Amino acid sequence: MKKIIVCIIAVILTGSIFAQKISGGLFVGPTMSWLGTDSKTIDPEGMKFGYNFGVLLDLNLIDNFAISTGIQFNKLGGNLNYVYSANKIITSEGDTVFNVTKTSYNLNYLAIPFGFKGKTNEIGYLTYFLKAGVTPLINIKTLGTVGAFENVLLDEINLFNMGWHIGGGAEYSLSGNTRILFELMYTGGLFDVDKTMVYSNSEHTAETNPKVSLSDIHLKIGILF
């Protein structure tokens, strides 16, 4: 009986200590995103404004260092001009657009960022921090404008994507463990996001699928507990 009581107490204490090492909260904010490539067959153009929201979770390893993760929804996008046009793009309704010269994408992603967070001691009411890591993304919806078809569902974007992120911000202490979060983050694309085959010459005799990456800058404003 004594052993059982000791084990229960140990579990409670362990859970209490572990809970003290975890903090998290909710956030929302705007994003600016764009598509980029090194290929001479595609000319990216402009940015897309969107938003992001979700939950954050920090596992505090020591006083000034934590593993940072969470789950978030990202509304991103970008515009692509094809120098020699794309062969064809098929909409979700089965319509085929040939010799496409431009595509405008609105992309919805579910992201699970994972990285490391270094922070200062509290200065006044503020704690400053830097973060860096990777961001796996899952495409959950792709809308595009192509030819005469506007905001139609497309299957030109790969399901999985990956980016690296770096940024920082500050936490303003209110009372107890409650803090207001301000965070600015840059995410650079690592993988090819699209499957579109484009012509690589003006005679339309050769095709290629050049790498197109997705990058963004986003702001998070939230509350932590």
KOLDRENMI-872821 format. One record per residue: residue number from 1; x, y, z of N, C-alpha, C in turn. Coordinates in steps of 0.05 Angstrom, whole numbers, always signed. Example, Ala and Ser with C-alpha at 12.3 -4.5 7.8 and 13.67 -1.06 7.14 Angstrom:
BEGIN
<pt 1, <+264, -114, +156>, <+246, -90, +156>, <+264, -66, +156>>;
<pt 2, <+257, -45, +142>, <+273, -21, +143>, <+258, +1, +157>>;
! end
This chain:
BEGIN
<pt 1, <+16, -24, +0>, <+0, +0, +0>, <+17, +25, +0>>;
<pt 2, <+38, +25, +16>, <+56, +48, +18>, <+70, +53, -9>>;
<pt 3, <+77, +31, -23>, <+90, +34, -49>, <+71, +47, -69>>;
<pt 4, <+46, +40, -68>, <+26, +51, -86>, <+23, +81, -81>>;
<pt 5, <+21, +88, -55>, <+18, +116, -48>, <+42, +132, -57>>;
<pt 6, <+66, +121, -53>, <+91, +134, -61>, <+91, +138, -91>>;
<pt 7, <+82, +118, -106>, <+82, +119, -136>, <+62, +141, -145>>;
<pt 8, <+39, +142, -132>, <+19, +163, -139>, <+30, +191, -134>>;
<pt 9, <+42, +194, -111>, <+54, +220, -105>, <+76, +228, -125>>;
<pt 10, <+92, +208, -132>, <+113, +213, -152>, <+102, +222, -179>>;
<pt 11, <+81, +208, -187>, <+68, +215, -213>, <+57, +243, -212>>;
<pt 12, <+43, +250, -190>, <+32, +277, -187>, <+53, +298, -188>>;
<pt 13, <+75, +294, -173>, <+97, +313, -172>, <+110, +316, -199>>;
<pt 14, <+114, +293, -213>, <+126, +294, -239>, <+109, +309, -259>>;
<pt 15, <+83, +304, -258>, <+64, +318, -275>, <+64, +348, -270>>;
<pt 16, <+66, +355, -244>, <+66, +383, -236>, <+91, +397, -246>>;
<pt 17, <+114, +384, -243>, <+139, +395, -253>, <+139, +398, -283>>;
<pt 18, <+129, +377, -297>, <+128, +378, -326>, <+110, +400, -336>>;
<pt 19, <+86, +404, -322>, <+68, +425, -330>, <+80, +452, -327>>;
<pt 20, <+97, +456, -307>, <+110, +482, -304>, <+130, +488, -326>>;
<pt 21, <+139, +467, -340>, <+158, +471, -362>, <+144, +477, -388>>;
<pt 22, <+117, +475, -389>, <+102, +479, -414>, <+87, +505, -413>>;
<pt 23, <+89, +521, -434>, <+72, +545, -437>, <+62, +546, -465>>;
<pt 24, <+41, +560, -469>, <+30, +562, -496>, <+8, +583, -497>>;
<pt 25, <-5, +585, -520>, <-26, +605, -523>, <-37, +605, -551>>;
<pt 26, <-52, +626, -557>, <-66, +630, -583>, <-56, +655, -597>>;
<pt 27, <-57, +655, -624>, <-47, +678, -639>, <-62, +681, -664>>;
<pt 28, <-60, +705, -676>, <-71, +711, -702>, <-55, +734, -714>>;
<pt 29, <-54, +736, -741>, <-38, +758, -752>, <-39, +757, -783>>;
<pt 30, <-28, +778, -795>, <-27, +780, -825>, <-2, +767, -836>>;
<pt 31, <-3, +760, -862>, <+19, +748, -876>, <+23, +763, -903>>;
<pt 32, <+48, +763, -913>, <+55, +770, -940>, <+71, +747, -952>>;
<pt 33, <+62, +736, -974>, <+75, +713, -986>, <+80, +717, -1016>>;
<pt 34, <+99, +701, -1026>, <+106, +703, -1054>, <+118, +677, -1064>>;
<pt 35, <+117, +672, -1090>, <+129, +649, -1103>, <+155, +658, -1116>>;
<pt 36, <+175, +640, -1116>, <+201, +646, -1128>, <+212, +623, -1142>>;
<pt 37, <+230, +628, -1161>, <+243, +607, -1177>, <+269, +618, -1189>>;
<pt 38, <+287, +599, -1195>, <+312, +606, -1209>, <+310, +601, -1239>>;
<pt 39, <+287, +590, -1247>, <+284, +582, -1275>, <+279, +607, -1293>>;
<pt 40, <+289, +606, -1317>, <+285, +628, -1336>, <+259, +624, -1351>>;
<pt 41, <+245, +602, -1346>, <+219, +597, -1360>, <+195, +608, -1344>>;
<pt 42, <+200, +618, -1319>, <+179, +628, -1302>, <+187, +655, -1291>>;
<pt 43, <+169, +674, -1291>, <+174, +700, -1280>, <+154, +706, -1257>>;
<pt 44, <+162, +701, -1232>, <+143, +707, -1210>, <+137, +737, -1208>>;
<pt 45, <+112, +743, -1199>, <+104, +771, -1199>, <+87, +777, -1174>>;
<pt 46, <+96, +796, -1158>, <+80, +806, -1136>, <+77, +789, -1112>>;
<pt 47, <+64, +800, -1092>, <+59, +786, -1066>, <+29, +782, -1062>>;
<pt 48, <+22, +764, -1044>, <-5, +759, -1036>, <-8, +765, -1006>>;
<pt 49, <-29, +779, -999>, <-34, +785, -971>, <-54, +764, -960>>;
<pt 50, <-48, +753, -937>, <-65, +734, -925>, <-65, +736, -894>>;
<pt 51, <-69, +714, -881>, <-70, +714, -852>, <-61, +687, -841>>;
<pt 52, <-55, +686, -815>, <-49, +661, -802>, <-60, +662, -774>>;
<pt 53, <-67, +638, -763>, <-77, +636, -736>, <-72, +608, -726>>;
<pt 54, <-71, +604, -700>, <-66, +578, -689>, <-59, +578, -660>>;
<pt 55, <-45, +557, -651>, <-36, +554, -624>, <-6, +550, -623>>;
<pt 56, <+7, +560, -602>, <+35, +558, -597>, <+40, +541, -572>>;
<pt 57, <+63, +526, -572>, <+70, +510, -549>, <+100, +511, -545>>;
<pt 58, <+109, +519, -521>, <+138, +519, -515>, <+144, +499, -493>>;
<pt 59, <+163, +482, -498>, <+173, +464, -477>, <+199, +476, -467>>;
<pt 60, <+198, +488, -443>, <+221, +502, -432>, <+241, +482, -420>>;
<pt 61, <+264, +479, -434>, <+284, +461, -425>, <+301, +472, -402>>;
<pt 62, <+309, +497, -404>, <+322, +512, -383>, <+310, +540, -382>>;
<pt 63, <+320, +557, -365>, <+307, +583, -361>, <+305, +600, -387>>;
<pt 64, <+326, +599, -403>, <+326, +617, -426>, <+327, +602, -453>>;
<pt 65, <+318, +577, -453>, <+319, +561, -477>, <+295, +542, -478>>;
<pt 66, <+282, +540, -501>, <+258, +523, -504>, <+256, +511, -531>>;
<pt 67, <+242, +488, -533>, <+233, +477, -558>, <+206, +489, -565>>;
<pt 68, <+203, +501, -588>, <+178, +515, -596>, <+164, +500, -618>>;
<pt 69, <+138, +495, -615>, <+123, +482, -636>, <+94, +493, -635>>;
<pt 70, <+76, +480, -648>, <+48, +488, -649>, <+35, +478, -674>>;
<pt 71, <+12, +489, -679>, <-3, +482, -704>, <-17, +508, -713>>;
<pt 72, <-16, +513, -739>, <-27, +538, -749>, <-38, +535, -777>>;
<pt 73, <-57, +553, -783>, <-69, +555, -810>, <-56, +578, -824>>;
<pt 74, <-47, +574, -849>, <-34, +596, -864>, <-49, +600, -890>>;
<pt 75, <-57, +624, -896>, <-68, +631, -922>, <-47, +646, -937>>;
<pt 76, <-36, +633, -958>, <-13, +642, -973>, <-19, +643, -1003>>;
<pt 77, <+1, +651, -1019>, <-3, +650, -1048>, <+18, +665, -1063>>;
<pt 78, <+13, +669, -1089>, <+32, +683, -1106>, <+23, +681, -1135>>;
<pt 79, <+37, +696, -1153>, <+31, +697, -1181>, <+55, +687, -1198>>;
<pt 80, <+49, +672, -1219>, <+69, +662, -1237>, <+63, +670, -1266>>;
<pt 81, <+82, +682, -1280>, <+80, +686, -1308>, <+98, +666, -1323>>;
<pt 82, <+88, +653, -1343>, <+103, +632, -1358>, <+114, +645, -1383>>;
<pt 83, <+140, +645, -1386>, <+153, +658, -1409>, <+144, +646, -1436>>;
<pt 84, <+144, +619, -1437>, <+135, +606, -1462>, <+109, +592, -1459>>;
<pt 85, <+94, +598, -1437>, <+68, +587, -1430>, <+71, +559, -1418>>;
<pt 86, <+50, +551, -1403>, <+48, +524, -1392>, <+32, +507, -1411>>;
<pt 87, <+38, +481, -1412>, <+24, +464, -1431>, <-6, +464, -1426>>;
<pt 88, <-14, +456, -1402>, <-43, +456, -1396>, <-47, +455, -1366>>;
<pt 89, <-69, +466, -1357>, <-77, +464, -1329>, <-106, +456, -1329>>;
<pt 90, <-112, +436, -1312>, <-139, +425, -1310>, <-152, +434, -1284>>;
<pt 91, <-176, +445, -1286>, <-191, +453, -1262>, <-204, +429, -1249>>;
<pt 92, <-215, +433, -1225>, <-228, +411, -1210>, <-253, +402, -1224>>;
<pt 93, <-265, +419, -1241>, <-289, +411, -1256>, <-283, +398, -1282>>;
<pt 94, <-257, +393, -1288>, <-250, +379, -1312>, <-245, +397, -1336>>;
<pt 95, <-246, +423, -1332>, <-240, +441, -1355>, <-210, +443, -1359>>;
<pt 96, <-201, +442, -1384>, <-173, +443, -1390>, <-166, +470, -1404>>;
<pt 97, <-146, +483, -1392>, <-136, +509, -1404>, <-109, +503, -1416>>;
<pt 98, <-106, +507, -1443>, <-81, +502, -1457>, <-65, +528, -1459>>;
<pt 99, <-39, +525, -1462>, <-21, +548, -1467>, <-26, +571, -1447>>;
<pt 100, <-25, +564, -1422>, <-30, +583, -1400>, <-6, +602, -1398>>;
<pt 101, <-11, +628, -1396>, <+10, +648, -1394>, <+14, +658, -1365>>;
<pt 102, <-7, +655, -1348>, <-5, +665, -1321>, <-24, +650, -1303>>;
<pt 103, <-14, +645, -1278>, <-31, +632, -1258>, <-28, +648, -1232>>;
<pt 104, <-50, +653, -1219>, <-51, +666, -1193>, <-61, +646, -1172>>;
<pt 105, <-45, +640, -1152>, <-52, +620, -1132>, <-60, +632, -1105>>;
<pt 106, <-81, +621, -1093>, <-89, +626, -1065>, <-88, +598, -1051>>;
<pt 107, <-69, +596, -1032>, <-63, +570, -1021>, <-69, +569, -991>>;
<pt 108, <-82, +548, -983>, <-88, +543, -954>, <-71, +520, -944>>;
<pt 109, <-55, +526, -923>, <-37, +505, -912>, <-42, +501, -882>>;
<pt 110, <-38, +477, -873>, <-37, +470, -845>, <-7, +466, -839>>;
<pt 111, <+3, +481, -820>, <+32, +481, -814>, <+37, +472, -786>>;
<pt 112, <+59, +458, -782>, <+68, +449, -755>, <+97, +457, -752>>;
<pt 113, <+102, +482, -745>, <+130, +491, -741>, <+144, +478, -718>>;
<pt 114, <+170, +473, -721>, <+185, +461, -699>, <+213, +474, -699>>;
<pt 115, <+221, +484, -676>, <+247, +498, -675>, <+256, +503, -646>>;
<pt 116, <+276, +520, -644>, <+288, +527, -618>, <+284, +556, -613>>;
<pt 117, <+280, +562, -588>, <+274, +590, -579>, <+293, +598, -556>>;
<pt 118, <+308, +619, -561>, <+325, +630, -540>, <+314, +657, -531>>;
<pt 119, <+312, +661, -505>, <+300, +686, -495>, <+316, +698, -472>>;
<pt 120, <+312, +724, -468>, <+326, +739, -447>, <+311, +736, -421>>;
<pt 121, <+324, +744, -400>, <+309, +748, -375>, <+290, +771, -378>>;
<pt 122, <+270, +773, -361>, <+250, +794, -363>, <+264, +821, -357>>;
<pt 123, <+260, +840, -375>, <+271, +867, -373>, <+247, +886, -370>>;
<pt 124, <+243, +896, -346>, <+218, +911, -341>, <+195, +891, -343>>;
<pt 125, <+177, +895, -362>, <+155, +875, -366>, <+159, +859, -391>>;
<pt 126, <+182, +863, -405>, <+186, +851, -431>, <+207, +829, -430>>;
<pt 127, <+202, +807, -445>, <+221, +786, -450>, <+225, +784, -480>>;
<pt 128, <+250, +787, -490>, <+256, +785, -518>, <+265, +757, -526>>;
<pt 129, <+260, +749, -551>, <+268, +722, -559>, <+274, +721, -588>>;
<pt 130, <+290, +700, -596>, <+295, +693, -623>, <+288, +664, -628>>;
<pt 131, <+278, +658, -652>, <+270, +631, -659>, <+281, +622, -686>>;
<pt 132, <+286, +596, -689>, <+295, +586, -715>, <+287, +556, -716>>;
<pt 133, <+281, +547, -740>, <+273, +518, -743>, <+262, +512, -770>>;
<pt 134, <+246, +491, -772>, <+234, +483, -797>, <+203, +483, -794>>;
<pt 135, <+190, +485, -817>, <+161, +486, -818>, <+150, +467, -839>>;
<pt 136, <+141, +443, -831>, <+127, +425, -850>, <+99, +436, -855>>;
<pt 137, <+90, +435, -880>, <+64, +445, -887>, <+48, +424, -903>>;
<pt 138, <+22, +423, -899>, <+4, +406, -914>, <-16, +424, -929>>;
<pt 139, <-17, +421, -955>, <-36, +437, -971>, <-64, +425, -968>>;
<pt 140, <-83, +442, -958>, <-110, +432, -954>, <-130, +443, -975>>;
<pt 141, <-122, +464, -989>, <-139, +475, -1010>, <-123, +493, -1028>>;
<pt 142, <-128, +491, -1055>, <-115, +508, -1074>, <-136, +521, -1093>>;
<pt 143, <-137, +547, -1092>, <-154, +562, -1110>, <-136, +577, -1129>>;
<pt 144, <-144, +579, -1154>, <-127, +593, -1173>, <-143, +607, -1195>>;
<pt 145, <-131, +627, -1206>, <-143, +641, -1229>, <-125, +635, -1253>>;
<pt 146, <-137, +622, -1273>, <-122, +613, -1297>, <-139, +617, -1321>>;
<pt 147, <-129, +632, -1341>, <-145, +637, -1365>, <-171, +652, -1357>>;
<pt 148, <-193, +643, -1367>, <-219, +656, -1361>, <-232, +645, -1335>>;
<pt 149, <-218, +626, -1322>, <-229, +614, -1298>, <-217, +628, -1273>>;
<pt 150, <-235, +639, -1257>, <-226, +654, -1233>, <-233, +639, -1207>>;
<pt 151, <-214, +637, -1189>, <-217, +625, -1163>, <-230, +597, -1165>>;
<pt 152, <-218, +580, -1182>, <-228, +553, -1185>, <-208, +534, -1170>>;
<pt 153, <-218, +511, -1162>, <-201, +492, -1149>, <-182, +480, -1169>>;
<pt 154, <-156, +478, -1162>, <-136, +467, -1179>, <-120, +445, -1165>>;
<pt 155, <-108, +428, -1181>, <-92, +406, -1170>, <-63, +409, -1179>>;
<pt 156, <-53, +433, -1180>, <-26, +438, -1190>, <-6, +441, -1167>>;
<pt 157, <-15, +441, -1142>, <+3, +445, -1119>, <+7, +418, -1105>>;
<pt 158, <+32, +413, -1098>, <+39, +388, -1084>, <+26, +388, -1056>>;
<pt 159, <+20, +364, -1046>, <+7, +361, -1020>, <+25, +370, -997>>;
<pt 160, <+51, +363, -998>, <+69, +369, -977>, <+90, +391, -985>>;
<pt 161, <+97, +407, -966>, <+117, +428, -970>, <+134, +430, -944>>;
<pt 162, <+157, +443, -947>, <+174, +446, -924>, <+188, +473, -926>>;
<pt 163, <+190, +488, -904>, <+205, +513, -904>, <+222, +515, -879>>;
<pt 164, <+241, +534, -880>, <+257, +540, -856>, <+248, +567, -846>>;
<pt 165, <+248, +571, -820>, <+239, +597, -809>, <+259, +609, -790>>;
<pt 166, <+259, +635, -788>, <+276, +650, -769>, <+261, +676, -763>>;
<pt 167, <+264, +685, -738>, <+250, +709, -730>, <+253, +714, -700>>;
<pt 168, <+237, +732, -690>, <+239, +739, -662>, <+216, +756, -654>>;
<pt 169, <+217, +765, -629>, <+195, +782, -619>, <+198, +788, -590>>;
<pt 170, <+176, +793, -577>, <+176, +800, -549>, <+150, +791, -536>>;
<pt 171, <+152, +786, -510>, <+129, +779, -494>, <+126, +799, -472>>;
<pt 172, <+101, +811, -469>, <+96, +831, -449>, <+80, +819, -426>>;
<pt 173, <+91, +819, -402>, <+79, +806, -379>, <+56, +823, -368>>;
<pt 174, <+33, +810, -365>, <+10, +823, -353>, <+8, +817, -323>>;
<pt 175, <+3, +792, -317>, <+2, +783, -289>, <+6, +753, -288>>;
<pt 176, <+20, +743, -268>, <+25, +714, -266>, <+40, +705, -291>>;
<pt 177, <+29, +684, -303>, <+41, +673, -327>, <+29, +684, -353>>;
<pt 178, <+10, +703, -351>, <-4, +713, -374>, <+14, +735, -388>>;
<pt 179, <+18, +731, -414>, <+34, +750, -429>, <+22, +755, -457>>;
<pt 180, <+27, +779, -467>, <+19, +786, -494>, <+43, +781, -513>>;
<pt 181, <+38, +768, -535>, <+59, +760, -554>, <+59, +778, -579>>;
<pt 182, <+84, +787, -587>, <+88, +800, -613>, <+112, +785, -626>>;
<pt 183, <+106, +773, -650>, <+127, +757, -663>, <+127, +763, -693>>;
<pt 184, <+151, +767, -704>, <+154, +771, -733>, <+172, +748, -744>>;
<pt 185, <+162, +734, -764>, <+176, +710, -774>, <+178, +710, -804>>;
<pt 186, <+202, +701, -814>, <+206, +696, -842>, <+208, +666, -847>>;
<pt 187, <+194, +657, -867>, <+195, +628, -875>, <+204, +626, -904>>;
<pt 188, <+226, +612, -909>, <+236, +608, -936>, <+230, +580, -946>>;
<pt 189, <+220, +577, -970>, <+212, +552, -981>, <+236, +534, -988>>;
<pt 190, <+234, +508, -983>, <+255, +489, -989>, <+247, +470, -1012>>;
<pt 191, <+222, +463, -1014>, <+213, +444, -1034>, <+199, +457, -1058>>;
<pt 192, <+197, +442, -1079>, <+181, +450, -1102>, <+151, +448, -1096>>;
<pt 193, <+136, +470, -1098>, <+108, +469, -1090>, <+89, +461, -1112>>;
<pt 194, <+97, +464, -1137>, <+77, +459, -1159>, <+86, +436, -1177>>;
<pt 195, <+66, +426, -1193>, <+70, +404, -1211>, <+67, +413, -1240>>;
<pt 196, <+65, +438, -1245>, <+58, +449, -1272>, <+81, +444, -1292>>;
<pt 197, <+75, +433, -1314>, <+94, +429, -1336>, <+93, +454, -1354>>;
<pt 198, <+117, +466, -1358>, <+118, +491, -1374>, <+136, +486, -1398>>;
<pt 199, <+131, +500, -1420>, <+149, +498, -1443>, <+175, +512, -1438>>;
<pt 200, <+197, +500, -1447>, <+223, +512, -1442>, <+235, +525, -1467>>;
<pt 201, <+219, +527, -1489>, <+228, +542, -1513>, <+203, +553, -1527>>;
<pt 202, <+208, +571, -1545>, <+186, +585, -1559>, <+172, +567, -1580>>;
<pt 203, <+186, +545, -1587>, <+173, +527, -1607>, <+155, +506, -1594>>;
<pt 204, <+154, +506, -1567>, <+137, +488, -1552>, <+144, +458, -1558>>;
<pt 205, <+170, +453, -1561>, <+178, +425, -1567>, <+190, +411, -1543>>;
<pt 206, <+194, +425, -1521>, <+205, +413, -1497>, <+191, +424, -1472>>;
<pt 207, <+188, +407, -1452>, <+174, +415, -1427>, <+192, +410, -1403>>;
<pt 208, <+187, +424, -1382>, <+202, +421, -1357>, <+184, +428, -1334>>;
<pt 209, <+191, +418, -1310>, <+177, +426, -1286>, <+197, +439, -1267>>;
<pt 210, <+202, +465, -1271>, <+222, +479, -1254>, <+213, +481, -1226>>;
<pt 211, <+233, +484, -1207>, <+226, +486, -1179>, <+215, +514, -1174>>;
<pt 212, <+192, +514, -1160>, <+179, +539, -1151>, <+176, +537, -1121>>;
<pt 213, <+187, +556, -1106>, <+186, +555, -1077>, <+168, +577, -1066>>;
<pt 214, <+157, +572, -1043>, <+138, +590, -1030>, <+151, +602, -1005>>;
<pt 215, <+151, +628, -1003>, <+163, +642, -979>, <+142, +662, -968>>;
<pt 216, <+146, +669, -943>, <+127, +688, -931>, <+140, +703, -907>>;
<pt 217, <+129, +725, -901>, <+134, +740, -876>, <+108, +742, -861>>;
<pt 218, <+107, +734, -836>, <+82, +736, -821>, <+86, +747, -793>>;
<pt 219, <+65, +760, -784>, <+64, +772, -757>, <+45, +756, -740>>;
<pt 220, <+53, +750, -716>, <+35, +737, -696>, <+30, +756, -673>>;
<pt 221, <+5, +760, -666>, <-3, +775, -642>, <-21, +756, -626>>;
<pt 222, <-13, +751, -602>, <-28, +731, -586>, <-26, +735, -556>>;
<pt 223, <-37, +715, -543>, <-36, +715, -513>, <-26, +688, -504>>;
<pt 224, <-7, +688, -485>, <+6, +664, -475>, <-2, +660, -446>>;
<pt 225, <-2, +635, -438>, <-9, +628, -410>, <+13, +610, -397>>;
! end
